[in-house]
Amino acid sequence: MAQHILETDGLVCPFPVVEAKAAMAEMPAGDELVINFDCTQGTEAIPRWAAENGYPVTQFSKRGAAEWSITVQKA
């Protein structure tokens, strides 16, 4: 299982989700995608997208005043 990092700081929603979709399409099952973002709407949009696609969220943390990190596993 590999871990991939996706830096989307500075991108407004829905672009962190768009970038995450593209990254997940290239990853094998079992790998994890760490999505770093600073778009407030992403705190709801990314977990919702993951759930809709059957991808478990394995980690969700705040990195700063308005920065978050979500780790999603490709099922």
C-alpha distances in whole Angstrom, upper triangle without the diagonal:
4,7,10,13,16,20,22,25,28,28,29,28,27,26,23,22,23,21,18,19,19,15,14,16,14,10,9,8,6,5,7,11,13,17,19,23,26,28,29,29,25,25,26,25,21,21,23,22,18,20,22,19,18,15,14,15,13,16,19,21,24,24,28,31,29,26,23,19,17,13,12,10,10,11
4,7,10,13,16,19,22,25,25,27,26,25,23,20,20,21,18,16,17,17,13,12,15,12,9,9,10,8,5,6,9,11,14,17,20,24,25,27,27,23,24,25,24,20,20,23,21,18,21,22,20,18,15,15,15,14,15,18,20,22,22,25,29,27,23,21,17,15,12,12,10,11,13
4,7,10,13,16,18,22,21,24,23,23,21,17,18,19,16,13,15,15,12,11,14,13,10,11,11,9,6,5,6,7,11,13,17,20,22,24,24,20,20,22,21,17,18,21,19,16,19,21,19,18,14,14,13,12,12,15,16,19,18,22,25,23,20,17,13,12,9,10,9,10,13
4,7,10,13,16,19,18,21,20,20,18,14,15,16,13,11,13,12,9,9,12,11,9,11,12,11,8,6,5,6,9,11,14,18,20,22,22,18,19,21,20,16,17,20,18,16,19,21,18,18,15,15,14,14,14,15,17,18,17,21,24,22,18,16,12,12,9,10,10,11,15
4,6,10,12,15,15,18,18,18,15,12,14,15,11,10,13,13,9,11,14,13,12,14,16,15,11,9,6,5,6,8,11,15,17,19,20,16,17,19,18,15,16,19,18,16,19,21,19,20,16,16,14,14,13,14,15,16,14,17,20,19,15,13,10,10,9,11,12,13,17
4,6,9,12,12,14,15,14,12,9,11,11,8,7,11,10,8,10,13,13,12,16,17,16,13,11,7,6,5,6,9,12,14,17,17,13,15,17,16,13,15,18,16,15,18,20,18,19,16,17,15,15,14,14,15,16,14,17,19,17,13,12,10,10,10,11,13,14,18
4,6,9,9,12,13,14,11,9,12,12,9,10,13,13,11,14,16,16,16,19,21,20,17,14,10,8,6,5,7,10,12,15,16,13,15,17,16,14,16,19,17,17,21,22,21,22,19,19,17,17,16,15,15,14,13,14,17,14,11,11,9,11,12,14,16,18,21
4,6,6,9,10,11,8,6,9,10,8,9,12,13,12,14,17,17,18,21,22,22,19,16,12,10,7,6,5,7,9,12,13,10,13,15,14,12,15,17,16,16,20,21,20,22,19,20,17,19,17,15,15,14,13,14,16,13,10,10,10,11,13,15,18,19,22
4,6,8,11,12,10,8,12,13,11,13,16,16,15,18,21,21,21,24,25,25,22,19,15,12,9,6,5,5,7,11,13,11,13,16,15,14,17,19,18,19,22,23,23,25,22,22,19,20,18,16,15,13,11,12,13,10,8,9,10,13,15,17,20,22,25
4,6,10,12,10,9,13,14,13,14,18,18,18,20,22,23,24,27,28,28,25,22,18,16,13,10,7,7,8,11,13,12,14,17,16,16,19,21,20,21,24,25,25,27,24,25,22,23,21,19,18,16,14,14,14,11,10,12,14,16,18,20,23,24,28
4,7,8,6,6,10,10,10,12,15,15,15,18,20,21,22,25,26,26,24,21,17,16,12,10,8,8,7,11,11,10,13,15,13,13,17,18,17,18,22,22,22,24,22,23,21,23,21,18,18,17,16,16,16,13,12,13,14,15,18,19,22,22,26
4,6,6,7,10,11,11,13,15,16,17,19,21,22,24,27,28,28,25,22,19,17,14,12,9,8,6,9,9,9,12,13,12,12,16,17,16,18,21,21,21,24,22,23,21,23,21,19,19,17,17,17,16,13,12,13,15,16,19,19,23,23,26
3,5,6,7,9,10,12,13,15,16,17,19,21,22,25,26,26,24,21,18,17,13,13,10,9,6,8,6,7,10,11,8,10,13,13,12,15,17,17,18,21,19,21,19,21,20,18,18,17,18,18,18,14,13,13,15,15,17,18,21,21,24
4,6,6,6,9,10,11,13,15,16,17,19,21,24,24,25,23,20,17,17,13,14,11,12,9,11,8,8,11,11,8,9,13,12,11,14,16,15,16,19,18,20,18,21,20,18,19,19,20,20,20,16,16,15,16,15,17,17,20,20,22
4,5,5,6,8,10,11,12,14,15,17,19,22,23,24,21,19,15,15,12,12,10,11,9,12,11,9,13,13,10,10,14,14,12,15,18,17,17,20,18,20,19,21,20,18,19,19,19,20,20,17,15,15,15,15,17,16,19,19,22
4,5,5,6,9,10,10,12,14,16,17,20,20,21,18,16,12,11,8,9,7,9,8,11,10,7,10,12,9,8,12,13,11,12,16,16,16,18,16,17,15,18,17,15,16,16,16,17,18,15,12,12,11,11,13,13,16,16,20
4,5,5,6,9,10,10,12,15,15,18,18,19,17,15,12,12,9,11,10,12,10,12,10,8,11,11,7,6,10,10,7,9,13,12,12,15,13,15,14,17,16,15,17,17,18,20,21,17,15,14,13,11,13,12,14,14,17
4,5,5,6,9,10,11,13,15,18,19,20,18,16,13,14,11,13,12,15,13,15,13,11,14,14,11,10,13,13,10,12,15,14,13,16,15,18,17,20,20,19,20,21,21,23,24,20,18,17,16,15,15,14,16,15,18
4,5,5,6,9,10,11,13,16,18,19,16,14,11,12,9,11,11,14,13,16,15,12,15,16,13,11,14,15,12,13,16,16,15,17,15,17,16,19,18,18,19,20,20,21,23,19,17,16,14,13,14,13,15,15,18
4,5,5,6,9,10,11,14,15,15,13,11,8,9,7,10,11,14,14,16,14,11,13,14,11,8,11,12,9,10,13,13,12,14,12,14,13,15,15,15,17,18,18,21,22,19,16,14,12,11,11,9,11,11,14
4,6,5,6,9,10,13,14,15,14,13,10,12,11,14,14,17,16,18,16,13,16,15,12,10,12,12,9,9,13,12,10,13,11,14,14,17,18,18,20,21,22,24,26,22,20,18,16,14,13,11,12,11,13
4,6,5,7,9,13,14,16,14,14,11,13,12,15,16,19,18,21,19,16,19,19,15,13,16,16,13,13,16,16,13,16,14,17,17,19,20,20,22,23,23,26,27,24,21,20,18,16,15,13,14,12,15
4,5,5,7,10,12,14,11,10,8,10,10,13,14,18,18,21,19,16,18,19,16,13,15,17,13,13,16,16,14,16,13,16,15,17,18,18,20,22,21,24,26,23,20,18,15,14,13,11,12,10,14
4,5,5,8,9,11,9,9,7,11,11,14,16,20,19,21,20,16,18,18,16,13,14,15,12,10,14,14,11,12,10,13,13,15,16,17,20,22,22,25,27,24,21,19,16,13,12,9,9,7,10
4,6,8,10,12,11,12,11,14,14,18,19,23,22,24,22,19,21,21,18,15,17,17,14,13,16,15,12,13,12,15,17,18,20,21,24,26,26,29,31,28,25,22,20,17,15,13,12,9,11
4,7,10,12,10,12,11,14,15,18,20,23,23,26,25,21,23,23,21,18,19,20,17,16,19,18,15,16,14,17,18,19,21,22,24,26,26,29,31,28,25,23,20,18,16,14,13,10,13
4,7,9,7,8,9,12,14,17,20,23,24,26,25,21,22,23,20,17,18,20,16,14,17,18,14,15,12,15,16,16,18,20,22,25,25,28,30,28,24,22,19,16,14,12,10,7,10
4,6,6,9,11,14,17,20,23,26,27,28,27,24,25,25,23,19,20,21,18,16,18,18,15,14,12,15,16,17,19,21,24,27,27,30,33,31,27,24,21,18,15,13,10,7,9
4,6,9,11,15,17,20,23,27,27,28,27,23,24,23,22,18,18,19,17,14,15,16,13,12,10,12,14,14,17,20,23,26,27,30,33,30,27,24,20,17,14,11,8,5,5
4,7,10,13,16,19,22,26,26,27,26,23,23,23,22,18,17,19,17,14,16,17,14,12,10,10,12,12,15,18,21,24,25,28,31,29,26,22,19,16,12,10,6,5,6
4,7,10,13,16,19,23,24,25,25,21,21,22,21,17,17,19,17,14,16,18,15,14,11,11,12,11,14,16,19,22,22,26,28,27,23,20,16,14,10,9,6,6,8
4,6,10,13,16,20,21,22,21,18,18,19,18,14,14,17,15,12,15,17,14,13,10,10,9,9,10,13,15,18,18,22,25,23,19,16,12,10,6,6,4,6,9
4,6,10,12,16,17,19,19,15,15,17,15,12,12,15,13,11,14,16,14,14,10,11,10,10,10,12,14,16,16,20,22,20,16,14,10,8,6,5,6,8,11
4,6,10,13,15,17,17,13,13,16,15,11,12,16,14,12,15,18,16,16,12,12,10,10,9,9,11,13,12,16,19,17,13,10,7,6,4,6,9,11,15
4,6,10,11,13,14,10,11,13,12,9,11,14,13,12,15,17,16,17,13,13,11,12,10,9,11,12,11,14,17,14,11,8,6,5,6,8,11,13,16
4,7,10,12,13,10,11,14,13,11,13,16,15,15,18,20,19,20,17,16,13,14,12,10,10,10,9,11,13,11,7,6,4,7,9,11,14,17,20
4,6,8,10,7,9,12,11,10,13,15,15,15,18,20,20,21,18,18,15,16,14,11,11,10,9,10,12,9,6,6,6,8,11,13,17,19,22
4,6,9,8,9,12,12,12,14,17,17,18,20,22,22,24,21,21,18,19,16,13,12,10,9,9,9,6,4,6,9,11,15,17,20,22,25
4,6,5,8,10,10,10,13,15,15,16,19,20,21,23,20,21,18,20,17,14,14,12,12,12,12,8,8,8,11,12,16,17,21,22,25
4,5,6,8,9,10,12,14,15,16,18,19,21,23,21,20,17,19,17,13,13,11,13,12,11,7,8,9,12,13,16,18,21,23,26
4,5,6,6,8,11,11,12,14,16,17,18,20,19,19,16,19,17,14,15,14,15,15,14,11,11,11,13,13,16,17,20,22,24
4,5,5,5,8,9,10,11,14,15,16,18,16,16,13,16,14,11,12,12,14,15,14,11,10,9,10,10,13,13,17,18,21
4,6,6,7,9,11,12,13,15,16,17,15,15,12,14,12,9,10,10,12,13,13,10,10,8,9,9,12,13,17,19,21
4,6,6,6,9,10,11,12,14,16,15,14,12,15,14,11,13,13,16,17,17,14,13,11,12,11,14,14,17,18,20
4,6,5,6,9,10,10,12,14,13,14,12,16,15,13,15,15,18,19,19,15,14,13,13,11,14,13,16,17,19
4,5,5,6,9,10,11,12,11,11,9,13,12,10,13,14,16,18,18,15,13,11,10,8,10,9,12,13,16
4,5,5,6,9,10,10,9,9,7,10,10,9,12,14,17,19,19,17,15,12,11,8,10,8,11,13,14
4,5,5,6,9,10,10,10,10,14,14,13,16,17,20,22,22,19,18,15,15,12,13,11,14,14,15
4,6,5,6,9,8,10,10,14,15,14,17,19,21,23,23,20,19,16,15,12,13,10,12,12,13
4,6,5,6,5,7,7,11,12,12,16,18,20,23,24,21,19,16,14,10,10,7,9,9,10
4,5,5,6,7,8,12,14,14,17,20,22,25,26,23,21,18,16,13,13,10,11,11,11
4,6,8,10,12,15,17,17,20,23,25,27,28,25,23,20,19,16,15,12,13,12,12
4,6,9,11,14,17,17,21,23,25,28,29,26,24,21,19,15,14,11,11,9,9
4,6,9,12,15,16,20,23,25,28,29,27,24,21,19,15,14,10,9,8,7
4,7,9,12,13,17,20,22,25,27,24,22,18,15,12,10,6,6,5,6
4,6,9,11,15,18,20,23,25,23,21,17,14,10,9,6,6,7,7
4,6,7,11,14,16,20,21,20,17,13,11,7,6,4,6,9,11
4,7,10,14,16,19,22,20,17,14,11,8,6,6,7,11,12
4,7,10,12,16,18,17,14,10,8,6,5,7,10,13,15
4,7,10,13,15,13,11,7,6,4,6,9,12,15,17
4,6,9,11,11,9,6,5,7,9,12,15,19,21
4,6,8,8,6,4,6,9,12,15,18,22,24
4,7,8,5,5,7,10,13,16,20,23,25
4,5,5,7,10,13,16,20,23,26,29
4,6,9,12,15,19,22,25,28,31
4,7,11,13,17,20,23,26,29
4,7,10,14,17,20,23,26
4,7,10,13,17,19,22
4,7,10,13,16,19
4,6,10,13,16
4,7,10,13
4,7,9
4,6
4
